[in-house]
Amino acid sequence: MKNVIPQLKEKVWDPRLELKVQKLWKKEKIYRFDWKKARKVFVIDTPPPYPSGRPWHIGAAAQYSQIDMIARTARMLSFDVYFPIGIDRNGIPVEKYVEKSQGVSIYQIDREKFLKLCKKVLDDLEKEMIGIMKRLGLSGNFKHYYRTDSEIYRKLTQSTFIELFKKNLIYEATRPNNFCYDCRSTIADADVVYEEVETDLVYIKFRVEELKRNLTIATTRPELLCACQAVIVNPNDERYKEFVGKKARIPIYEREVPIIAHPSANPEFGSGALMVCSYGDFEDVRLFRELNLKEIIAINTEGKLTNVAGPYKDLKVEEARKKIVEDLKSLGLVEKVERIKHNVPICERSKIPIEIIPMKEFYLKQLPFKEKMLKNAENLVFFPEIHRQILINWIKNLRIDWPISRRRYYGTEIPVWYCKKCGTLHLPKKRKYYQPWKQKPPFKKCEKCGSKEFVGETRVFDTWFDSSVTPLFISFYQRDEKAFKKLYPVTIRPQGRDIIRTWLYYTILRCWQLTKKLPFKYAWIGGMGLDEKGEKMSKSKGNVIDPLPLIEKYGADAFRFWNASEANQGYDFRCSEERISNAFKFLTKLWNLARFISIFPYPKKPKLEASDKWILAELNELVKECLKGYKNFNFYIPAIKIKEWVWNVFASHYVEMVKGRAYKFDKSSKGAWFALHEVLRTVLILLAPIIPHFTDFIWRKLYGKKSIHLQKLPKPKARSKWVDYTETILQFNSYVWNLKKDKNLSLKAPIEVKIPSQLKKFEKDLILMHHIVKK
């Protein structure tokens, strides 16, 4: 063996080297995109992350690193990639974070001051978030990243509202809505989640004077007795045949309501008799409409009972429920109380139960488009396919138009003024940004009555109304028609499974209404990051992991390789330091292999021995497997395949087989040198989208000054018969190693063993590898 020095002088992979590589990327501008020059365009509708608290969720950081893998893969598949970066800075979560972190209330501070406070806090959170993105090696357009609270973005949101309003697709109406009294705003169905909680099912006696008997009604909402307008029983329930058509007297309130036969009453639930109130749930809403009942507003926007509740006025819902049950018991009107588990609608943001309250809001029509949206859902390509059904189920279950107005501050203002005299709604012209709550109207007089006095709208849009136009914004809709024509529809929408029913659906709906086209061809759906036990992370549980310290400790590429190899596409994955540490061990293994290979020259056309032909044939099969994953943007496949192959085939078997020949430094060595470099070179290219810093650093040291990210993914050849030897080679090598172990021999000790006849072609390398002595 000659005394040789590796070209990779660093003995270990140091994550700090990643920063040096990033400086080269920035200097060389290798990720620049010019839509005018682009021929084969690939546009990513990058989800603008929400800076609503810190630390940034490790699952989100993992997902964005995979979105970068999409971008890098597309470039290496010969596309010109447009990878915009945005930050979503609108909506209730931002306000809630500011209220909590700054110790203020939106209702006890001047609106202008509150907006400035939101902006300042957002700037700080955004800076940290952008920093993590850059540290992860995202190859997006950070120089021109956008914000959804910027004037140019809000202008687009308002323009689309005006456009859809004029198309008669938006209207204003008073309807029962989901209302969160903590957020103090209407929320859409998509922002409601259901949690199974324990609650009391109270059996209350209603007097039916015509029969001189009581009718027992079971309810989980006794505080809504004051809003009861009917009692229903199932028409097939023999127990209540004689009650139908009679009247039941409401306890405490002594008001009579009709008893109606209706199939919505479930004989198996409670007593089988149900009260219909305004509003316990949306089934009540439907029944009120169907039965033409007059609503009674029992709960106000502060979550307290109204005047109609009588002695329970101004009590919060939970307090009123407790007090009214106590009073009913004292009157002998409670038959029994059962403890049951019950699905309760919860506001996704505040985590408290929602109420259904009639509110005047703006609505975007969606019910007339259900069939078209279902067709769009079928035409969209999903990665993975299993998540298409979530979208289809959501569309099928839509029951009301989308309420798009919110009674908050930090959001895009609804661009509307009302005539102070006659109340007529006035829309301004498109393509300007308006703040009606503080600006004078852009028109002089009311078009209906001629009055010159106006009142500006104070409400803002639902944040999804803003973010659902990202494909339009990044493709320059209403700003540059030539760019829009070239970039839209965009190529791919990467996002989380948890926002399929919101961001994905609303984007398809809004963009189709505006352009009559699907906004993207592909929907790439990522899984959720869970803790080590497989539980959802939350601050209340104390299991949220800050990604930045782990990225600094192990490096961006270990972090990226961990999340690529953790779970198959679209499935949830577990997060822990131990798992990231294990990913770093693979980088260490690959680094050591690269240092070893860097000792040897890289000959151009050497004579290959059987072992060299075998490993190159194996490499070709690896390329095929990896390309299957990359073409579907499933990074789990190449990450796992490469790790297993490099560790268990290439390093453990081929490298050990050819070491003796490689170290001879004669003509027989050249085939081994070539194969070693060919494998390393190909593996680096295959891993480049996943671990971009590590691969680029080694590539520049060994294979050229230009970045590896300017290379294309390799094209596989036809299957070679040499791969038929793989199983036999691996079995023989394992047999010899185990034999030496059983005889308590070192791996370098000579041993007598017969080489199988089918491995005769590999005899020379096997003899050197195992120090075989012929019998």
C-alpha positions in Angstrom: 0.0 0.0 0.0 1.3 3.4 -0.9 1.3 6.3 1.6 -1.6 8.4 0.0 -3.4 11.5 1.3 -7.1 11.9 0.8 -8.2 14.9 -1.3 -10.9 15.4 1.3 -8.6 16.7 4.0 -11.3 17.3 6.6 -11.5 14.1 8.7 -15.2 14.5 9.6 -18.2 16.3 8.1 -18.6 19.6 9.9 -22.1 21.1 9.7 -20.5 24.6 9.7 -19.2 23.8 6.2 -22.8 24.2 5.0 -22.6 28.0 5.5 -19.5 28.1 3.2 -21.4 26.2 0.5 -24.4 28.6 0.9 -22.1 31.5 0.3 -21.0 29.9 -3.0 -24.7 29.4 -4.1 -25.4 33.1 -3.4 -22.3 34.3 -5.2 -22.9 32.0 -8.3 -26.7 32.7 -8.4 -27.3 29.2 -9.4 -31.0 29.3 -8.5 -31.9 32.4 -10.4 -35.1 32.3 -12.5 -36.1 34.6 -15.4 -39.6 33.8 -16.7 -38.8 35.6 -19.9 -35.9 33.2 -20.7 -37.4 30.1 -19.2 -38.5 27.4 -21.6 -39.6 24.5 -19.5 -41.3 26.2 -16.5 -41.9 24.5 -13.2 -43.7 26.8 -10.7 -44.1 26.0 -7.0 -47.0 27.5 -5.1 -45.0 27.6 -1.9 -47.2 27.8 1.2 -46.5 31.1 2.9 -45.8 30.0 6.6 -47.7 31.6 9.4 -45.5 33.4 12.0 -48.0 33.2 14.8 -45.6 32.1 17.6 -42.3 30.6 18.3 -40.5 28.2 18.1 -41.4 27.4 14.5 -42.8 23.9 14.5 -40.2 21.3 13.6 -42.8 19.6 11.4 -43.2 22.8 9.4 -39.4 23.1 9.0 -39.2 19.5 7.8 -42.0 20.1 5.3 -40.3 23.2 3.9 -37.0 21.3 3.5 -39.0 18.8 1.4 -40.5 21.5 -0.7 -36.9 22.5 -1.4 -36.3 18.9 -2.5 -39.2 19.3 -5.0 -37.5 22.4 -6.4 -34.0 20.8 -6.6 -35.5 17.6 -8.1 -37.3 19.6 -10.8 -34.1 21.5 -11.7 -32.3 18.2 -12.0 -35.1 16.9 -14.3 -34.3 19.8 -16.7 -37.0 22.3 -15.6 -36.6 26.0 -15.1 -37.8 26.4 -11.5 -39.7 29.3 -10.0 -39.6 28.8 -6.2 -41.2 31.9 -4.6 -41.1 32.5 -0.9 -43.9 34.2 1.0 -44.9 34.9 4.6 -48.6 34.7 5.6 -49.1 37.7 8.0 -52.9 38.0 8.2 -55.6 36.7 10.5 -56.7 35.8 14.0 -53.7 33.6 15.0 -51.4 36.6 14.6 -53.7 38.8 16.7 -54.1 36.2 19.4 -50.3 35.8 19.6 -49.8 39.6 19.9 -52.5 39.8 22.6 -50.9 37.1 24.6 -47.3 38.0 24.2 -47.8 41.7 24.6 -50.4 41.6 27.3 -53.0 43.7 25.4 -56.6 43.3 24.2 -57.7 44.1 20.7 -60.8 45.7 22.2 -58.9 47.9 24.7 -56.4 49.5 22.3 -56.6 51.9 19.4 -56.9 50.0 16.1 -54.0 51.9 14.5 -51.7 51.1 17.5 -52.7 47.5 17.5 -51.9 47.1 13.8 -48.4 48.6 14.4 -47.9 46.3 17.3 -48.9 43.3 15.1 -46.5 44.4 12.4 -43.6 44.8 14.9 -44.1 41.3 16.4 -44.6 39.8 13.0 -41.3 41.3 11.8 -39.4 39.6 14.6 -41.1 36.3 14.1 -40.6 36.5 10.3 -36.9 37.2 10.7 -36.4 34.1 12.7 -38.5 32.0 10.3 -36.7 33.3 7.2 -33.4 32.6 9.1 -34.4 28.9 9.6 -35.4 28.6 6.0 -32.1 29.9 4.8 -30.2 27.7 7.3 -32.0 24.7 5.9 -30.6 25.5 2.5 -33.9 26.4 0.8 -33.2 27.4 -2.8 -36.1 29.8 -3.1 -36.3 33.5 -4.1 -35.5 35.2 -0.7 -34.4 38.4 -2.4 -38.0 39.1 -3.5 -40.1 37.2 -0.9 -43.7 38.5 -0.5 -45.9 39.2 2.5 -49.7 38.7 2.5 -50.1 41.9 4.5 -48.2 44.0 2.0 -50.0 46.6 0.0 -49.4 44.9 -3.3 -50.8 41.6 -2.0 -53.8 43.1 -0.2 -54.6 45.1 -3.3 -54.9 41.8 -5.2 -57.2 40.3 -2.6 -59.4 43.3 -2.7 -59.5 43.4 -6.5 -60.6 39.7 -6.6 -63.4 40.6 -4.1 -64.6 43.4 -6.3 -64.4 41.2 -9.4 -66.4 38.4 -7.8 -68.9 40.8 -6.2 -69.6 42.3 -9.6 -70.1 38.7 -11.0 -72.8 38.3 -8.3 -70.7 35.6 -6.6 -70.5 37.5 -3.3 -73.4 38.8 -1.3 -74.2 40.1 2.2 -76.8 38.4 4.4 -77.7 37.7 8.0 -77.5 34.0 8.7 -76.7 31.6 11.5 -73.0 31.2 11.6 -70.2 29.5 13.6 -69.2 32.1 16.1 -66.2 32.0 18.4 -66.7 34.4 21.3 -63.0 34.3 22.2 -62.1 35.4 18.7 -65.3 37.5 18.7 -65.8 36.6 15.0 -67.7 34.5 12.6 -65.6 31.5 11.5 -66.1 29.1 8.5 -66.9 25.4 8.9 -63.3 24.7 7.8 -62.0 26.4 10.9 -64.1 24.1 13.2 -62.8 20.9 14.5 -64.6 18.3 16.6 -63.4 16.9 19.9 -64.9 14.1 21.9 -65.4 15.4 25.5 -67.3 14.2 28.5 -70.6 16.1 29.2 -73.8 15.7 31.0 -76.9 14.5 29.2 -79.8 16.0 31.3 -83.2 14.4 31.2 -85.7 17.2 31.7 -89.5 16.9 32.3 -91.7 19.0 30.0 -95.4 19.1 31.0 -98.0 18.2 28.4 -101.3 19.6 29.9 -103.5 18.1 27.2 -102.4 14.6 28.4 -101.8 15.5 32.0 -98.4 13.8 31.7 -94.8 14.7 31.4 -92.6 14.3 28.3 -89.0 13.7 29.2 -86.4 15.3 26.9 -82.7 14.6 27.0 -80.3 17.4 26.1 -76.7 18.4 26.5 -77.7 22.1 26.2 -80.2 22.9 29.0 -79.1 26.6 28.9 -80.9 26.8 25.6 -84.3 26.1 27.1 -85.2 29.8 26.6 -84.6 29.4 22.8 -86.6 26.2 22.4 -89.3 26.5 19.7 -90.4 22.9 19.1 -90.0 19.4 20.4 -89.6 16.5 17.9 -90.1 12.8 18.2 -89.6 10.1 15.6 -92.8 9.3 13.7 -92.1 5.6 14.1 -91.5 5.8 17.9 -94.6 4.1 19.4 -93.8 5.7 22.8 -94.8 9.1 21.6 -97.6 8.6 19.1 -100.2 10.3 21.4 -97.9 13.3 22.1 -97.7 14.3 18.4 -99.8 17.4 17.7 -99.9 18.4 21.4 -97.9 21.1 23.1 -95.1 20.9 25.7 -94.6 23.5 28.3 -90.9 24.6 28.7 -89.8 24.4 32.3 -89.0 27.6 34.1 -90.1 29.7 31.2 -93.7 28.3 31.2 -94.0 28.8 27.4 -95.6 26.1 25.2 -94.1 24.8 22.0 -95.5 22.2 19.5 -94.6 18.5 19.6 -93.8 17.5 16.0 -93.2 14.1 14.4 -89.9 14.3 12.5 -87.4 11.7 11.2 -84.5 13.7 12.6 -85.3 12.5 16.1 -83.2 9.5 16.9 -85.2 7.1 19.1 -81.9 5.6 20.3 -80.5 8.8 21.7 -81.5 9.8 25.2 -85.2 9.7 25.7 -85.9 9.8 21.9 -87.6 13.2 22.3 -85.5 16.3 21.3 -85.9 20.0 21.7 -85.2 22.3 18.7 -83.4 25.4 19.8 -81.8 28.4 18.1 -79.2 27.2 17.9 -77.6 24.1 19.5 -76.1 22.9 16.2 -76.6 23.1 12.5 -79.2 20.4 12.6 -81.3 22.9 14.6 -80.6 25.5 11.9 -81.9 23.2 9.2 -85.0 22.3 11.3 -85.8 26.0 12.0 -85.8 26.6 8.2 -87.7 23.5 7.4 -90.4 24.0 10.1 -90.5 27.7 9.6 -89.7 28.5 13.2 -88.9 31.9 14.6 -85.4 32.1 16.0 -84.7 33.3 19.5 -81.2 34.7 20.1 -80.1 33.2 23.4 -76.3 33.8 23.4 -74.5 37.0 22.5 -71.1 37.7 20.9 -69.5 37.7 24.3 -70.6 34.2 25.0 -73.2 35.3 27.6 -76.9 34.6 27.7 -79.2 37.4 26.5 -82.3 39.0 28.0 -84.5 36.2 26.8 -82.7 33.9 29.3 -84.5 35.7 32.1 -82.8 35.0 35.5 -79.7 33.7 33.7 -79.1 36.8 31.7 -75.4 37.8 31.4 -74.2 34.4 32.7 -71.5 32.7 30.6 -72.7 29.5 28.9 -71.1 27.1 31.3 -72.3 29.1 34.3 -75.8 29.2 33.0 -75.8 25.5 32.2 -74.8 24.7 35.8 -77.3 27.1 37.4 -80.3 26.0 35.3 -79.7 22.3 36.0 -79.5 23.2 39.8 -82.8 25.1 39.5 -84.5 22.3 37.5 -83.4 19.8 40.1 -84.8 21.9 42.9 -88.1 22.0 41.1 -88.1 18.2 40.7 -87.9 18.5 36.9 -84.7 16.5 36.3 -85.4 12.8 35.8 -81.7 11.8 35.7 -78.3 13.0 34.5 -76.0 10.7 32.5 -72.3 11.3 31.9 -71.6 10.7 28.1 -68.9 11.3 25.6 -70.1 13.8 23.0 -68.5 15.4 19.9 -68.3 19.1 20.5 -67.5 21.7 17.7 -64.3 23.6 18.7 -62.7 26.7 17.2 -59.5 25.5 15.7 -57.7 28.6 16.8 -59.0 29.4 20.3 -59.7 25.8 21.2 -63.1 26.7 22.8 -66.6 25.5 21.9 -68.2 27.5 19.1 -71.8 28.8 19.2 -74.2 29.4 16.3 -75.3 33.0 16.2 -77.1 34.9 13.4 -74.7 37.5 12.1 -74.6 39.8 9.0 -71.7 38.7 6.9 -70.3 38.6 3.4 -70.6 35.3 1.7 -68.8 33.8 -1.3 -71.0 31.4 -3.2 -69.8 27.8 -3.2 -72.9 25.6 -3.1 -73.7 26.2 -6.8 -70.2 25.1 -7.7 -70.1 21.8 -5.8 -70.3 19.6 -8.8 -67.6 21.6 -10.7 -65.3 21.5 -7.6 -65.8 17.7 -7.4 -64.7 17.4 -11.1 -61.7 19.7 -10.3 -60.8 17.4 -7.4 -60.9 14.4 -9.7 -58.7 16.1 -12.4 -56.0 17.2 -9.9 -53.1 14.9 -9.6 -52.4 14.0 -5.9 -49.1 13.0 -4.4 -50.0 10.7 -2.7 -53.3 9.6 -4.1 -54.8 8.6 -0.8 -55.4 12.3 0.2 -57.7 13.1 -2.7 -60.6 11.6 -0.7 -60.2 14.2 2.0 -60.9 17.0 -0.5 -63.8 15.1 -2.1 -65.5 14.4 1.2 -65.2 18.0 2.2 -66.8 19.3 -1.0 -69.6 16.7 -0.7 -70.4 17.8 2.8 -70.6 21.6 2.1 -73.9 22.9 3.5 -73.6 26.7 3.4 -71.8 29.4 1.4 -68.5 30.5 2.7 -68.7 33.4 5.2 -65.6 35.5 4.3 -65.9 38.5 6.6 -64.3 38.6 10.1 -64.8 41.1 12.9 -61.1 41.5 13.6 -58.3 44.0 12.8 -55.2 42.4 11.3 -56.3 41.3 7.9 -57.1 42.7 4.5 -59.9 45.2 4.8 -63.2 44.6 2.9 -63.2 47.4 0.3 -66.8 48.7 0.8 -68.4 51.9 1.9 -72.1 52.4 2.8 -74.2 55.4 2.2 -74.9 56.9 5.6 -78.4 58.0 4.6 -79.8 55.0 2.6 -77.3 52.2 3.4 -76.5 51.4 -0.2 -73.3 49.5 -0.6 -70.6 51.1 -2.8 -67.6 49.3 -4.4 -64.5 51.2 -5.5 -62.5 50.5 -8.6 -60.1 47.5 -8.7 -56.3 47.5 -8.5 -55.9 49.9 -5.5 -55.5 49.1 -1.8 -58.3 50.5 0.4 -58.7 51.0 4.2 -62.4 52.0 4.5 -62.3 52.2 8.3 -59.9 55.2 8.1 -60.0 56.5 4.5 -62.4 58.7 2.8 -64.4 57.0 0.0 -63.1 57.3 -3.6 -66.5 58.6 -4.8 -68.3 61.9 -4.1 -71.9 60.9 -3.7 -74.3 58.0 -3.3 -75.4 56.6 -6.7 -78.8 55.9 -5.3 -79.9 58.9 -3.1 -77.1 61.5 -3.8 -76.0 61.8 -0.2 -72.3 62.7 0.3 -71.8 61.0 3.6 -70.4 57.5 3.8 -69.4 54.9 6.5 -66.4 52.7 5.7 -66.5 49.0 6.4 -64.6 47.9 9.5 -64.5 44.2 8.9 -61.6 42.3 7.3 -61.4 39.1 5.2 -61.1 35.6 6.5 -57.3 34.8 6.2 -58.1 32.0 3.8 -59.7 34.5 1.4 -56.3 36.1 1.3 -54.1 33.1 1.0 -56.3 31.4 -1.5 -55.0 33.7 -4.3 -51.3 32.7 -3.9 -51.1 31.0 -7.4 -52.5 34.2 -8.9 -50.1 36.5 -7.0 -46.9 34.6 -7.8 -47.9 34.4 -11.5 -48.5 38.2 -11.7 -52.2 38.1 -12.1 -53.5 41.7 -12.9 -49.9 42.9 -12.9 -48.2 41.4 -16.0 -50.4 39.6 -18.5 -47.4 38.1 -20.4 -45.9 36.6 -17.2 -49.3 35.4 -16.1 -49.9 33.6 -19.4 -46.6 31.8 -19.1 -46.7 31.0 -15.4 -50.3 30.1 -14.8 -51.7 27.6 -14.0 -48.7 26.9 -11.7 -47.2 23.4 -11.6 -47.5 22.2 -8.0 -49.1 23.0 -4.7 -47.1 21.5 -1.8 -48.9 21.7 1.6 -49.9 19.8 4.7 -52.8 17.3 5.0 -54.4 19.4 7.8 -55.2 22.3 5.4 -56.7 20.4 2.5 -60.2 21.5 3.4 -59.1 25.1 3.8 -56.1 26.3 1.8 -56.3 23.7 -1.0 -60.1 23.8 -1.4 -60.5 27.6 -1.2 -57.7 28.1 -3.7 -59.3 25.8 -6.2 -62.7 27.5 -5.7 -61.4 31.1 -5.8 -59.0 30.6 -8.7 -61.5 28.7 -10.8 -64.1 31.4 -10.2 -61.7 34.0 -11.4 -59.9 32.1 -14.3 -62.0 29.1 -15.1 -58.9 27.0 -14.7 -57.4 24.7 -12.1 -54.7 26.7 -10.4 -52.2 23.9 -10.4 -51.6 20.5 -11.9 -50.2 18.7 -8.8 -51.1 18.7 -5.1 -48.3 17.4 -3.0 -49.5 16.6 0.5 -47.1 16.2 3.4 -47.8 14.4 6.7 -47.6 15.9 10.1 -44.7 16.0 12.5 -45.4 14.2 15.7 -43.4 13.7 18.9 -41.4 10.6 19.7 -44.6 8.9 21.1 -46.6 9.6 18.0 -48.6 12.4 19.6 -49.5 15.7 18.0 -47.2 18.5 19.3 -48.7 21.3 21.3 -47.4 24.0 23.7 -49.9 22.8 26.3 -48.4 19.3 26.3 -44.9 20.8 26.3 -43.7 18.5 23.5 -43.0 21.1 20.8 -39.4 20.8 19.5 -37.5 23.9 18.4 -35.8 22.9 15.1 -33.0 25.5 15.1 -30.8 24.1 17.9 -30.9 20.7 16.2 -30.1 22.2 12.8 -27.1 24.0 14.3 -25.9 20.9 16.2 -26.2 18.3 13.4 -26.5 20.5 10.3 -29.2 21.1 7.8 -28.4 18.1 5.8 -28.8 15.7 8.7 -32.1 17.3 9.4 -33.1 17.0 5.8 -32.0 13.4 5.5 -33.9 12.5 8.7 -37.2 13.9 7.5 -36.8 12.4 4.0 -36.1 8.9 5.3 -38.5 9.0 8.3 -41.9 8.3 6.6 -43.3 7.5 3.2 -44.9 10.4 1.2 -48.0 11.9 2.8 -47.7 10.0 6.1 -47.1 11.4 9.6 -43.6 11.2 10.9 -42.0 11.3 14.3 -39.5 13.9 15.5 -36.7 13.6 18.0 -33.1 14.4 18.4 -32.1 10.8 18.4 -33.6 10.3 14.9 -31.7 13.3 13.6 -28.5 12.0 15.2 -29.0 8.7 13.4 -29.3 10.6 10.1 -26.0 12.3 10.9 -24.4 8.9 11.3 -25.2 8.0 7.7 -23.6 11.3 6.6 -20.5 10.3 8.6 -20.5 6.9 6.9 -20.8 8.5 3.5 -18.1 11.1 4.3 -15.7 8.3 5.3 -16.4 6.5 2.1 -15.8 9.7 0.1 -12.5 10.3 1.9 -11.4 6.8 1.2 -12.4 7.0 -2.5 -10.7 10.4 -2.8 -7.3 8.7 -2.3 -7.5 7.2 -5.8 -7.4 8.6 -9.3 -10.6 8.6 -11.5 -9.5 6.9 -14.7 -11.6 7.4 -17.8 -11.8 4.0 -19.6 -10.2 1.3 -17.6 -10.5 -2.5 -17.9 -13.2 -3.6 -15.5 -13.0 -6.8 -13.4 -16.1 -8.8 -12.6 -16.6 -7.1 -9.2 -16.6 -3.7 -10.9 -19.1 -4.7 -13.5 -21.3 -6.2 -10.8 -21.4 -3.1 -8.6 -22.0 -0.8 -11.6 -24.9 -3.0 -12.6 -26.2 -2.7 -9.1 -25.8 1.0 -9.2 -27.9 1.1 -12.4 -30.7 -0.6 -10.5 -30.4 1.9 -7.7 -30.7 4.7 -10.1 -34.0 3.2 -11.5 -35.4 2.9 -8.0 -34.5 6.5 -7.0 -35.9 7.9 -10.2 -39.3 6.3 -9.4 -39.3 8.2 -6.2 -38.1 11.5 -7.6 -40.5 11.6 -10.5 -43.3 11.4 -7.9 -41.5 13.8 -5.5 -41.4 11.0 -2.9 -38.1 11.5 -1.2 -38.5 8.6 1.1 -37.8 6.2 -1.7 -34.3 7.5 -2.7 -33.4 8.3 0.9 -34.1 4.8 2.1 -32.9 3.0 -1.0 -29.6 4.9 -1.1 -29.0 4.5 2.7 -29.6 0.7 2.6 -27.6 0.1 -0.6 -24.6 2.3 0.3 -24.4 0.8 3.8 -25.3 -2.9 3.2 -24.1 -3.5 -0.4 -21.6 -1.0 -1.6 -19.6 -0.3 1.7 -20.0 -3.7 3.3 -19.3 -5.8 0.3 -17.9 -4.1 -2.8 -15.5 -1.8 -1.0 -14.2 -4.7 1.1 -13.9 -6.8 -2.1 -11.7 -4.3 -4.0 -9.6 -2.7 -1.3 -6.8 -5.1 -1.8 -6.8 -4.5 -5.6 -7.3 -0.7 -5.3 -4.3 -0.4 -2.9 -1.9 -2.1 -5.4 -1.7 1.0 -7.5 -1.1 -0.9 -10.7 -3.1 -1.7 -13.9 -5.4 -4.0 -12.0 -6.4 -1.2 -9.7 -7.9 1.1 -12.4 -11.2 -0.8 -12.7 -11.8 -0.6 -9.0 -10.8 3.1 -8.9 -13.2 3.8 -11.7 -16.1 1.9 -10.1 -15.5 3.5 -6.7 -15.6 7.0 -8.2 -18.5 6.2 -10.5 -20.6 5.0 -7.5 -19.7 8.0 -5.4 -20.3 10.4 -8.2 -23.7 8.9 -9.0 -24.7 8.6 -5.3 -23.9 12.3 -4.8 -26.0 13.3 -7.7 -28.9 11.1 -6.5 -28.7 12.6 -3.0 -28.2 16.2 -4.1 -31.9 17.2 -3.8 -32.0 15.8 -0.3 -28.6 16.8 1.2 -27.5 19.7 -1.0 -24.6 21.1 1.1 -22.9 17.8 1.8 -23.1 16.6 -1.8 -22.0 20.0 -3.3 -19.0 20.2 -1.0 -17.6 16.8 -2.0 -18.5 17.3 -5.7 -16.6 20.5 -5.9 -13.6 19.0 -4.2 -13.5 15.8 -6.4 -15.4 16.3 -9.6 -15.3 19.9 -10.7 -15.6 23.6 -9.7 -19.2 23.9 -10.8 -22.0 23.1 -8.4 -23.5 19.6 -8.4 -26.9 21.4 -8.6 -26.2 22.2 -12.2 -26.1 18.4 -13.0 -29.0 16.4 -14.2 -30.3 13.2 -12.6 -28.7 10.1 -14.2 -30.6 8.1 -16.8 -30.7 4.3 -16.2 -29.6 1.7 -18.7 -31.2 -1.7 -19.4 -30.9 -4.3 -16.6 -27.6 -6.1 -16.6 -27.2 -9.8 -15.9 -24.4 -9.0 -13.5 -27.1 -8.1 -10.8 -28.0 -11.8 -10.8 -24.8 -12.4 -8.7 -25.8 -10.1 -5.9 -27.6 -12.6 -3.6 -24.9 -15.2 -4.0 -22.1 -12.6 -3.3 -23.8 -11.3 -0.2 -24.5 -14.8 1.1 -21.0 -16.0 0.6 -19.4 -13.0 2.2 -21.7 -13.3 5.2 -20.9 -17.0 5.4 -17.2 -16.3 5.6 -17.5 -13.5 8.2 -19.7 -15.7 10.4 -17.3 -18.6 10.0 -14.4 -16.5 11.2 -16.5 -15.2 14.1 -17.4 -18.8 15.1 -13.7 -19.7 15.0 -12.8 -16.6 16.9 -10.6 -15.3 14.0 -10.0 -11.7 13.0 -11.3 -10.6 9.7 -7.7 -10.4 8.4 -6.8 -13.9 9.5 -6.3 -16.5 6.7 -9.0 -19.1 6.3 -9.6 -22.2 4.2 -12.9 -22.0 2.4 -14.2 -23.1 -0.9 -15.4 -20.3 -3.2 -18.7 -21.4 -5.0 -18.3 -22.2 -8.7 -20.9 -19.5 -9.6 -18.5 -16.9 -8.1 -15.4 -18.1 -10.0 -15.3 -14.7 -11.9 -14.9 -12.9 -8.6 -12.3 -15.3 -7.2 -9.3 -12.9 -7.1 -11.2 -10.1 -5.2 -12.7 -12.6 -2.8 -9.4 -14.2 -2.0 -7.9 -10.8 -1.2 -10.9 -9.7 0.7 -11.2 -12.8 3.0 -7.5 -13.9 3.0 -8.6 -17.2 1.6 -6.2 -20.1 1.5 -7.0 -22.7 -1.1 -7.5 -26.2 0.1 
